[in-house]
Amino acid sequence: MPDIKPLKGIRYNPEMIDNFAEVICQPYDQITDTLEKQYKNRSPYNFVRLVLTKYAEGHDRQKEYADAKRYATQWLKEGIFVQDKIETIYSYRQEFAVGEKKYLRKGFMCLVRLEELGKGNILPHEKTLSKPKEDRLNLLRVTQYDFEPVFLLYTDPDNTINKLIQKECKKAPLIDVTDDKDVTHKLWRIQKPKIINEIKSTLKDSIFVIADGHHRYETALNYQSELKNINANNPVHFKLITLVNIEDPGLVVLPTHRLIKNVSDFNLATFLEKTDHYFEIKKTDRNSIAQELAEQKSEAFGFYSPQTAYILKLKSKDVMKKFLSERSDDYQGLDVTILHTLLIENVLGITPEKIEDHVRYERGADATMKRVDSGEFQFCFLMNPTKPEQVKNVAQNRERMPQKSTDFYPKVISGLVFYSLA
């Protein structure tokens, strides 16, 4: 069973920080070099100095790791950071909009005891890359701080935990800040042992699925494995996490569209002839394609090139058994699986080993089509989002989706709470 516990979290001192918007940042894997400069210009205490950018060539990483350690230590001494003296679970709420619709996502931050992914009650849903894990591990070794939580999903159909937490969220929040994406982040402390124990009891038989932060979780496991003969309650056995109920109406997954380039001798007529074996093909246009695709809900894709646009609707899911007979029905039925197996690999002939040469990823249908219009890409496939229950089902089958299968929105912001492993 998952072993969760409260923590004495470290956070920015509101008596020292006038504007929290100047010190929070997106998770490290969202931070480009340009964004890093913007964050640093906002405040000498911006959290980007601790989490760094996503792994990129041309950085003096060893110096950056050492600087992160120095900043964290110095800011604690100077009172820029404070540490809670009582073990705490932190209620975390995010208010945001997607298009015209407004959402409230309710979650909470705590620690969870590390366990090998897929062997117990904590399940991954996506594959990971080696370079980001190496980078995060080096940062962890040097700083000995767990700066960013992993985002996990749990199942609570009766909403028991959020009802418990609601009582503690009637007072003013500890943090109330709106970020650059117009997402408002609010944080409250929950320190009553009775409520904490009820939360633990509710989750004792749960399965947790990683929604975002696979690299961070695996990094924590790798760091733990390096340390020998340590007490069972040593901080390195735990990972900072944010938990959200998979039934929560504020849980939003956005689609990640596929941009295609470097397909030599591409011929539209040949592409459509091959595609017709598997898909019904309906002509559309640039202005209608996104809406028509959304109406299909699943097993359908938008094809867009500067010359034309189509909706491609799968004729029968039975064809997936031919290509992926060893996989579960849940895995075979994923839109991302259908797209990659039938259209990218079979019709276009792009093998998984060559995918980085031909495929890029973009959020937002209009932004994706603009990159085709510019001539940067030959064409694109627009997708509908993966459903949260599909993520759970595939994970419970002990399977991992292809990369870029999900885009949980918004990200868990960095700089609210972190955790010392020293």
Phi, psi and omega in degrees: 000150180292137180252100179258156179206157175285173180217159171268084189291151174256135184208168177296141180277115182296341177283344181252339182247114181284323186228105182295336179297339181277346186244340177283163177208165174292161175304154188306324185285356175258355190264113174276171177299322179296315180294323177302315180297319178299315179298314182296328179288338181286320184200143174292350182250017181296141186295345179299334179292343178260319184271340178068185177273173170296157186302126181216145177292155176091359178264145172274082189298320182300319177294319180296321176298314181296320178297319180299318177298315183295315180299312183300315180295315183294317183292330174293315180297321184279352180085007173296322172255149170232154178244132177295139184272343180248141179296132194224143162255139185250117173289132186228121180234142180235125177251129186201171178230146169235111188065232181269353186265134180260146183227157170229117178256124183254129178211187175207154181252138178201192173252154171228141176293132182293142171215156182298131184299131175086349182265340182231236186253006176246119189242138172275164172231353181227158174282159182238167179251153186283322186297312178300323180293320178297318180295312180295325179294318178297320177297318181294318179302317185284315188272327187059035174235140173265094190280328189230135180283158167269142181264117183239151176252141173230167181248124180212078186302329181274359178058034184301315186291315180296328176293321176296315184290327184307322182299330183272355185255017179276337177277173180297140181290155176294320178227137176216102188218143177249131185267185183296336181268011180065032173260129178264129182247128179232141185227135175232153175267136172241113187235358180287120182306324182298315181291317179300317180293325177292323177296314179299318181295320179297328185265003191297332179250017186281160167247131178257136177244129179288120176272318183207137178107026179305317182298320181294319179295313181294328175297315179299319177297316181296320179294317178301319184291339179284337186262124185256153174055047178252147181303146184298338180256013176300142181306333183292346178279000185235153179234137174291132183222160166243126181253133177229136178294128181295342177273356186296129181294344178271004179278109186244132173244125178263153177284150172245111185279159183250125175257136186241135177217170174060030173269105185289144177055035178295132180232120185299317182298317179294319179301314181293324179296316179291321181295328182298339177297329188244336191232146164282135186245122180236126181288141177217199178218174186300322184286336186254344192299317184294316180293316180296323178294315180300325180294335180284334176072310181203167178056033179214155183217153172260131173252127180226131172226169179300338184268329190199173179212143181219154165258128181249115183246123182302132181286317182205135178289347182300331182298333181292334178294330179292319184272329186228053185297335183278352183263160180289163176299324179299316181291316180299330185274357178292137176302319182295326177291314180299314181300308184291319183290310187273312187273311184284312184277312187279307184287313183272342178076023178270112182282157178305327181292336184255006189298326181293339179282342190234338192241133172232169190234144182211144174262142178093120184297316183293317178298324179294313182293328177297326179289335173283315180304325183287346183091359179293328180229155181285318180196178180216161170246122175268145186232158166271159183287151170291141180274145180306321181293332175293321176301313181297313184297316180295318179297319181292339174279002182063036176246156177242133178288162171299159177299154179061035176276333183226154173219086178291129184234138357277174175288157171284117186292151179260141178111007178274307181214142169218183199217134179268133176261357185287000000 
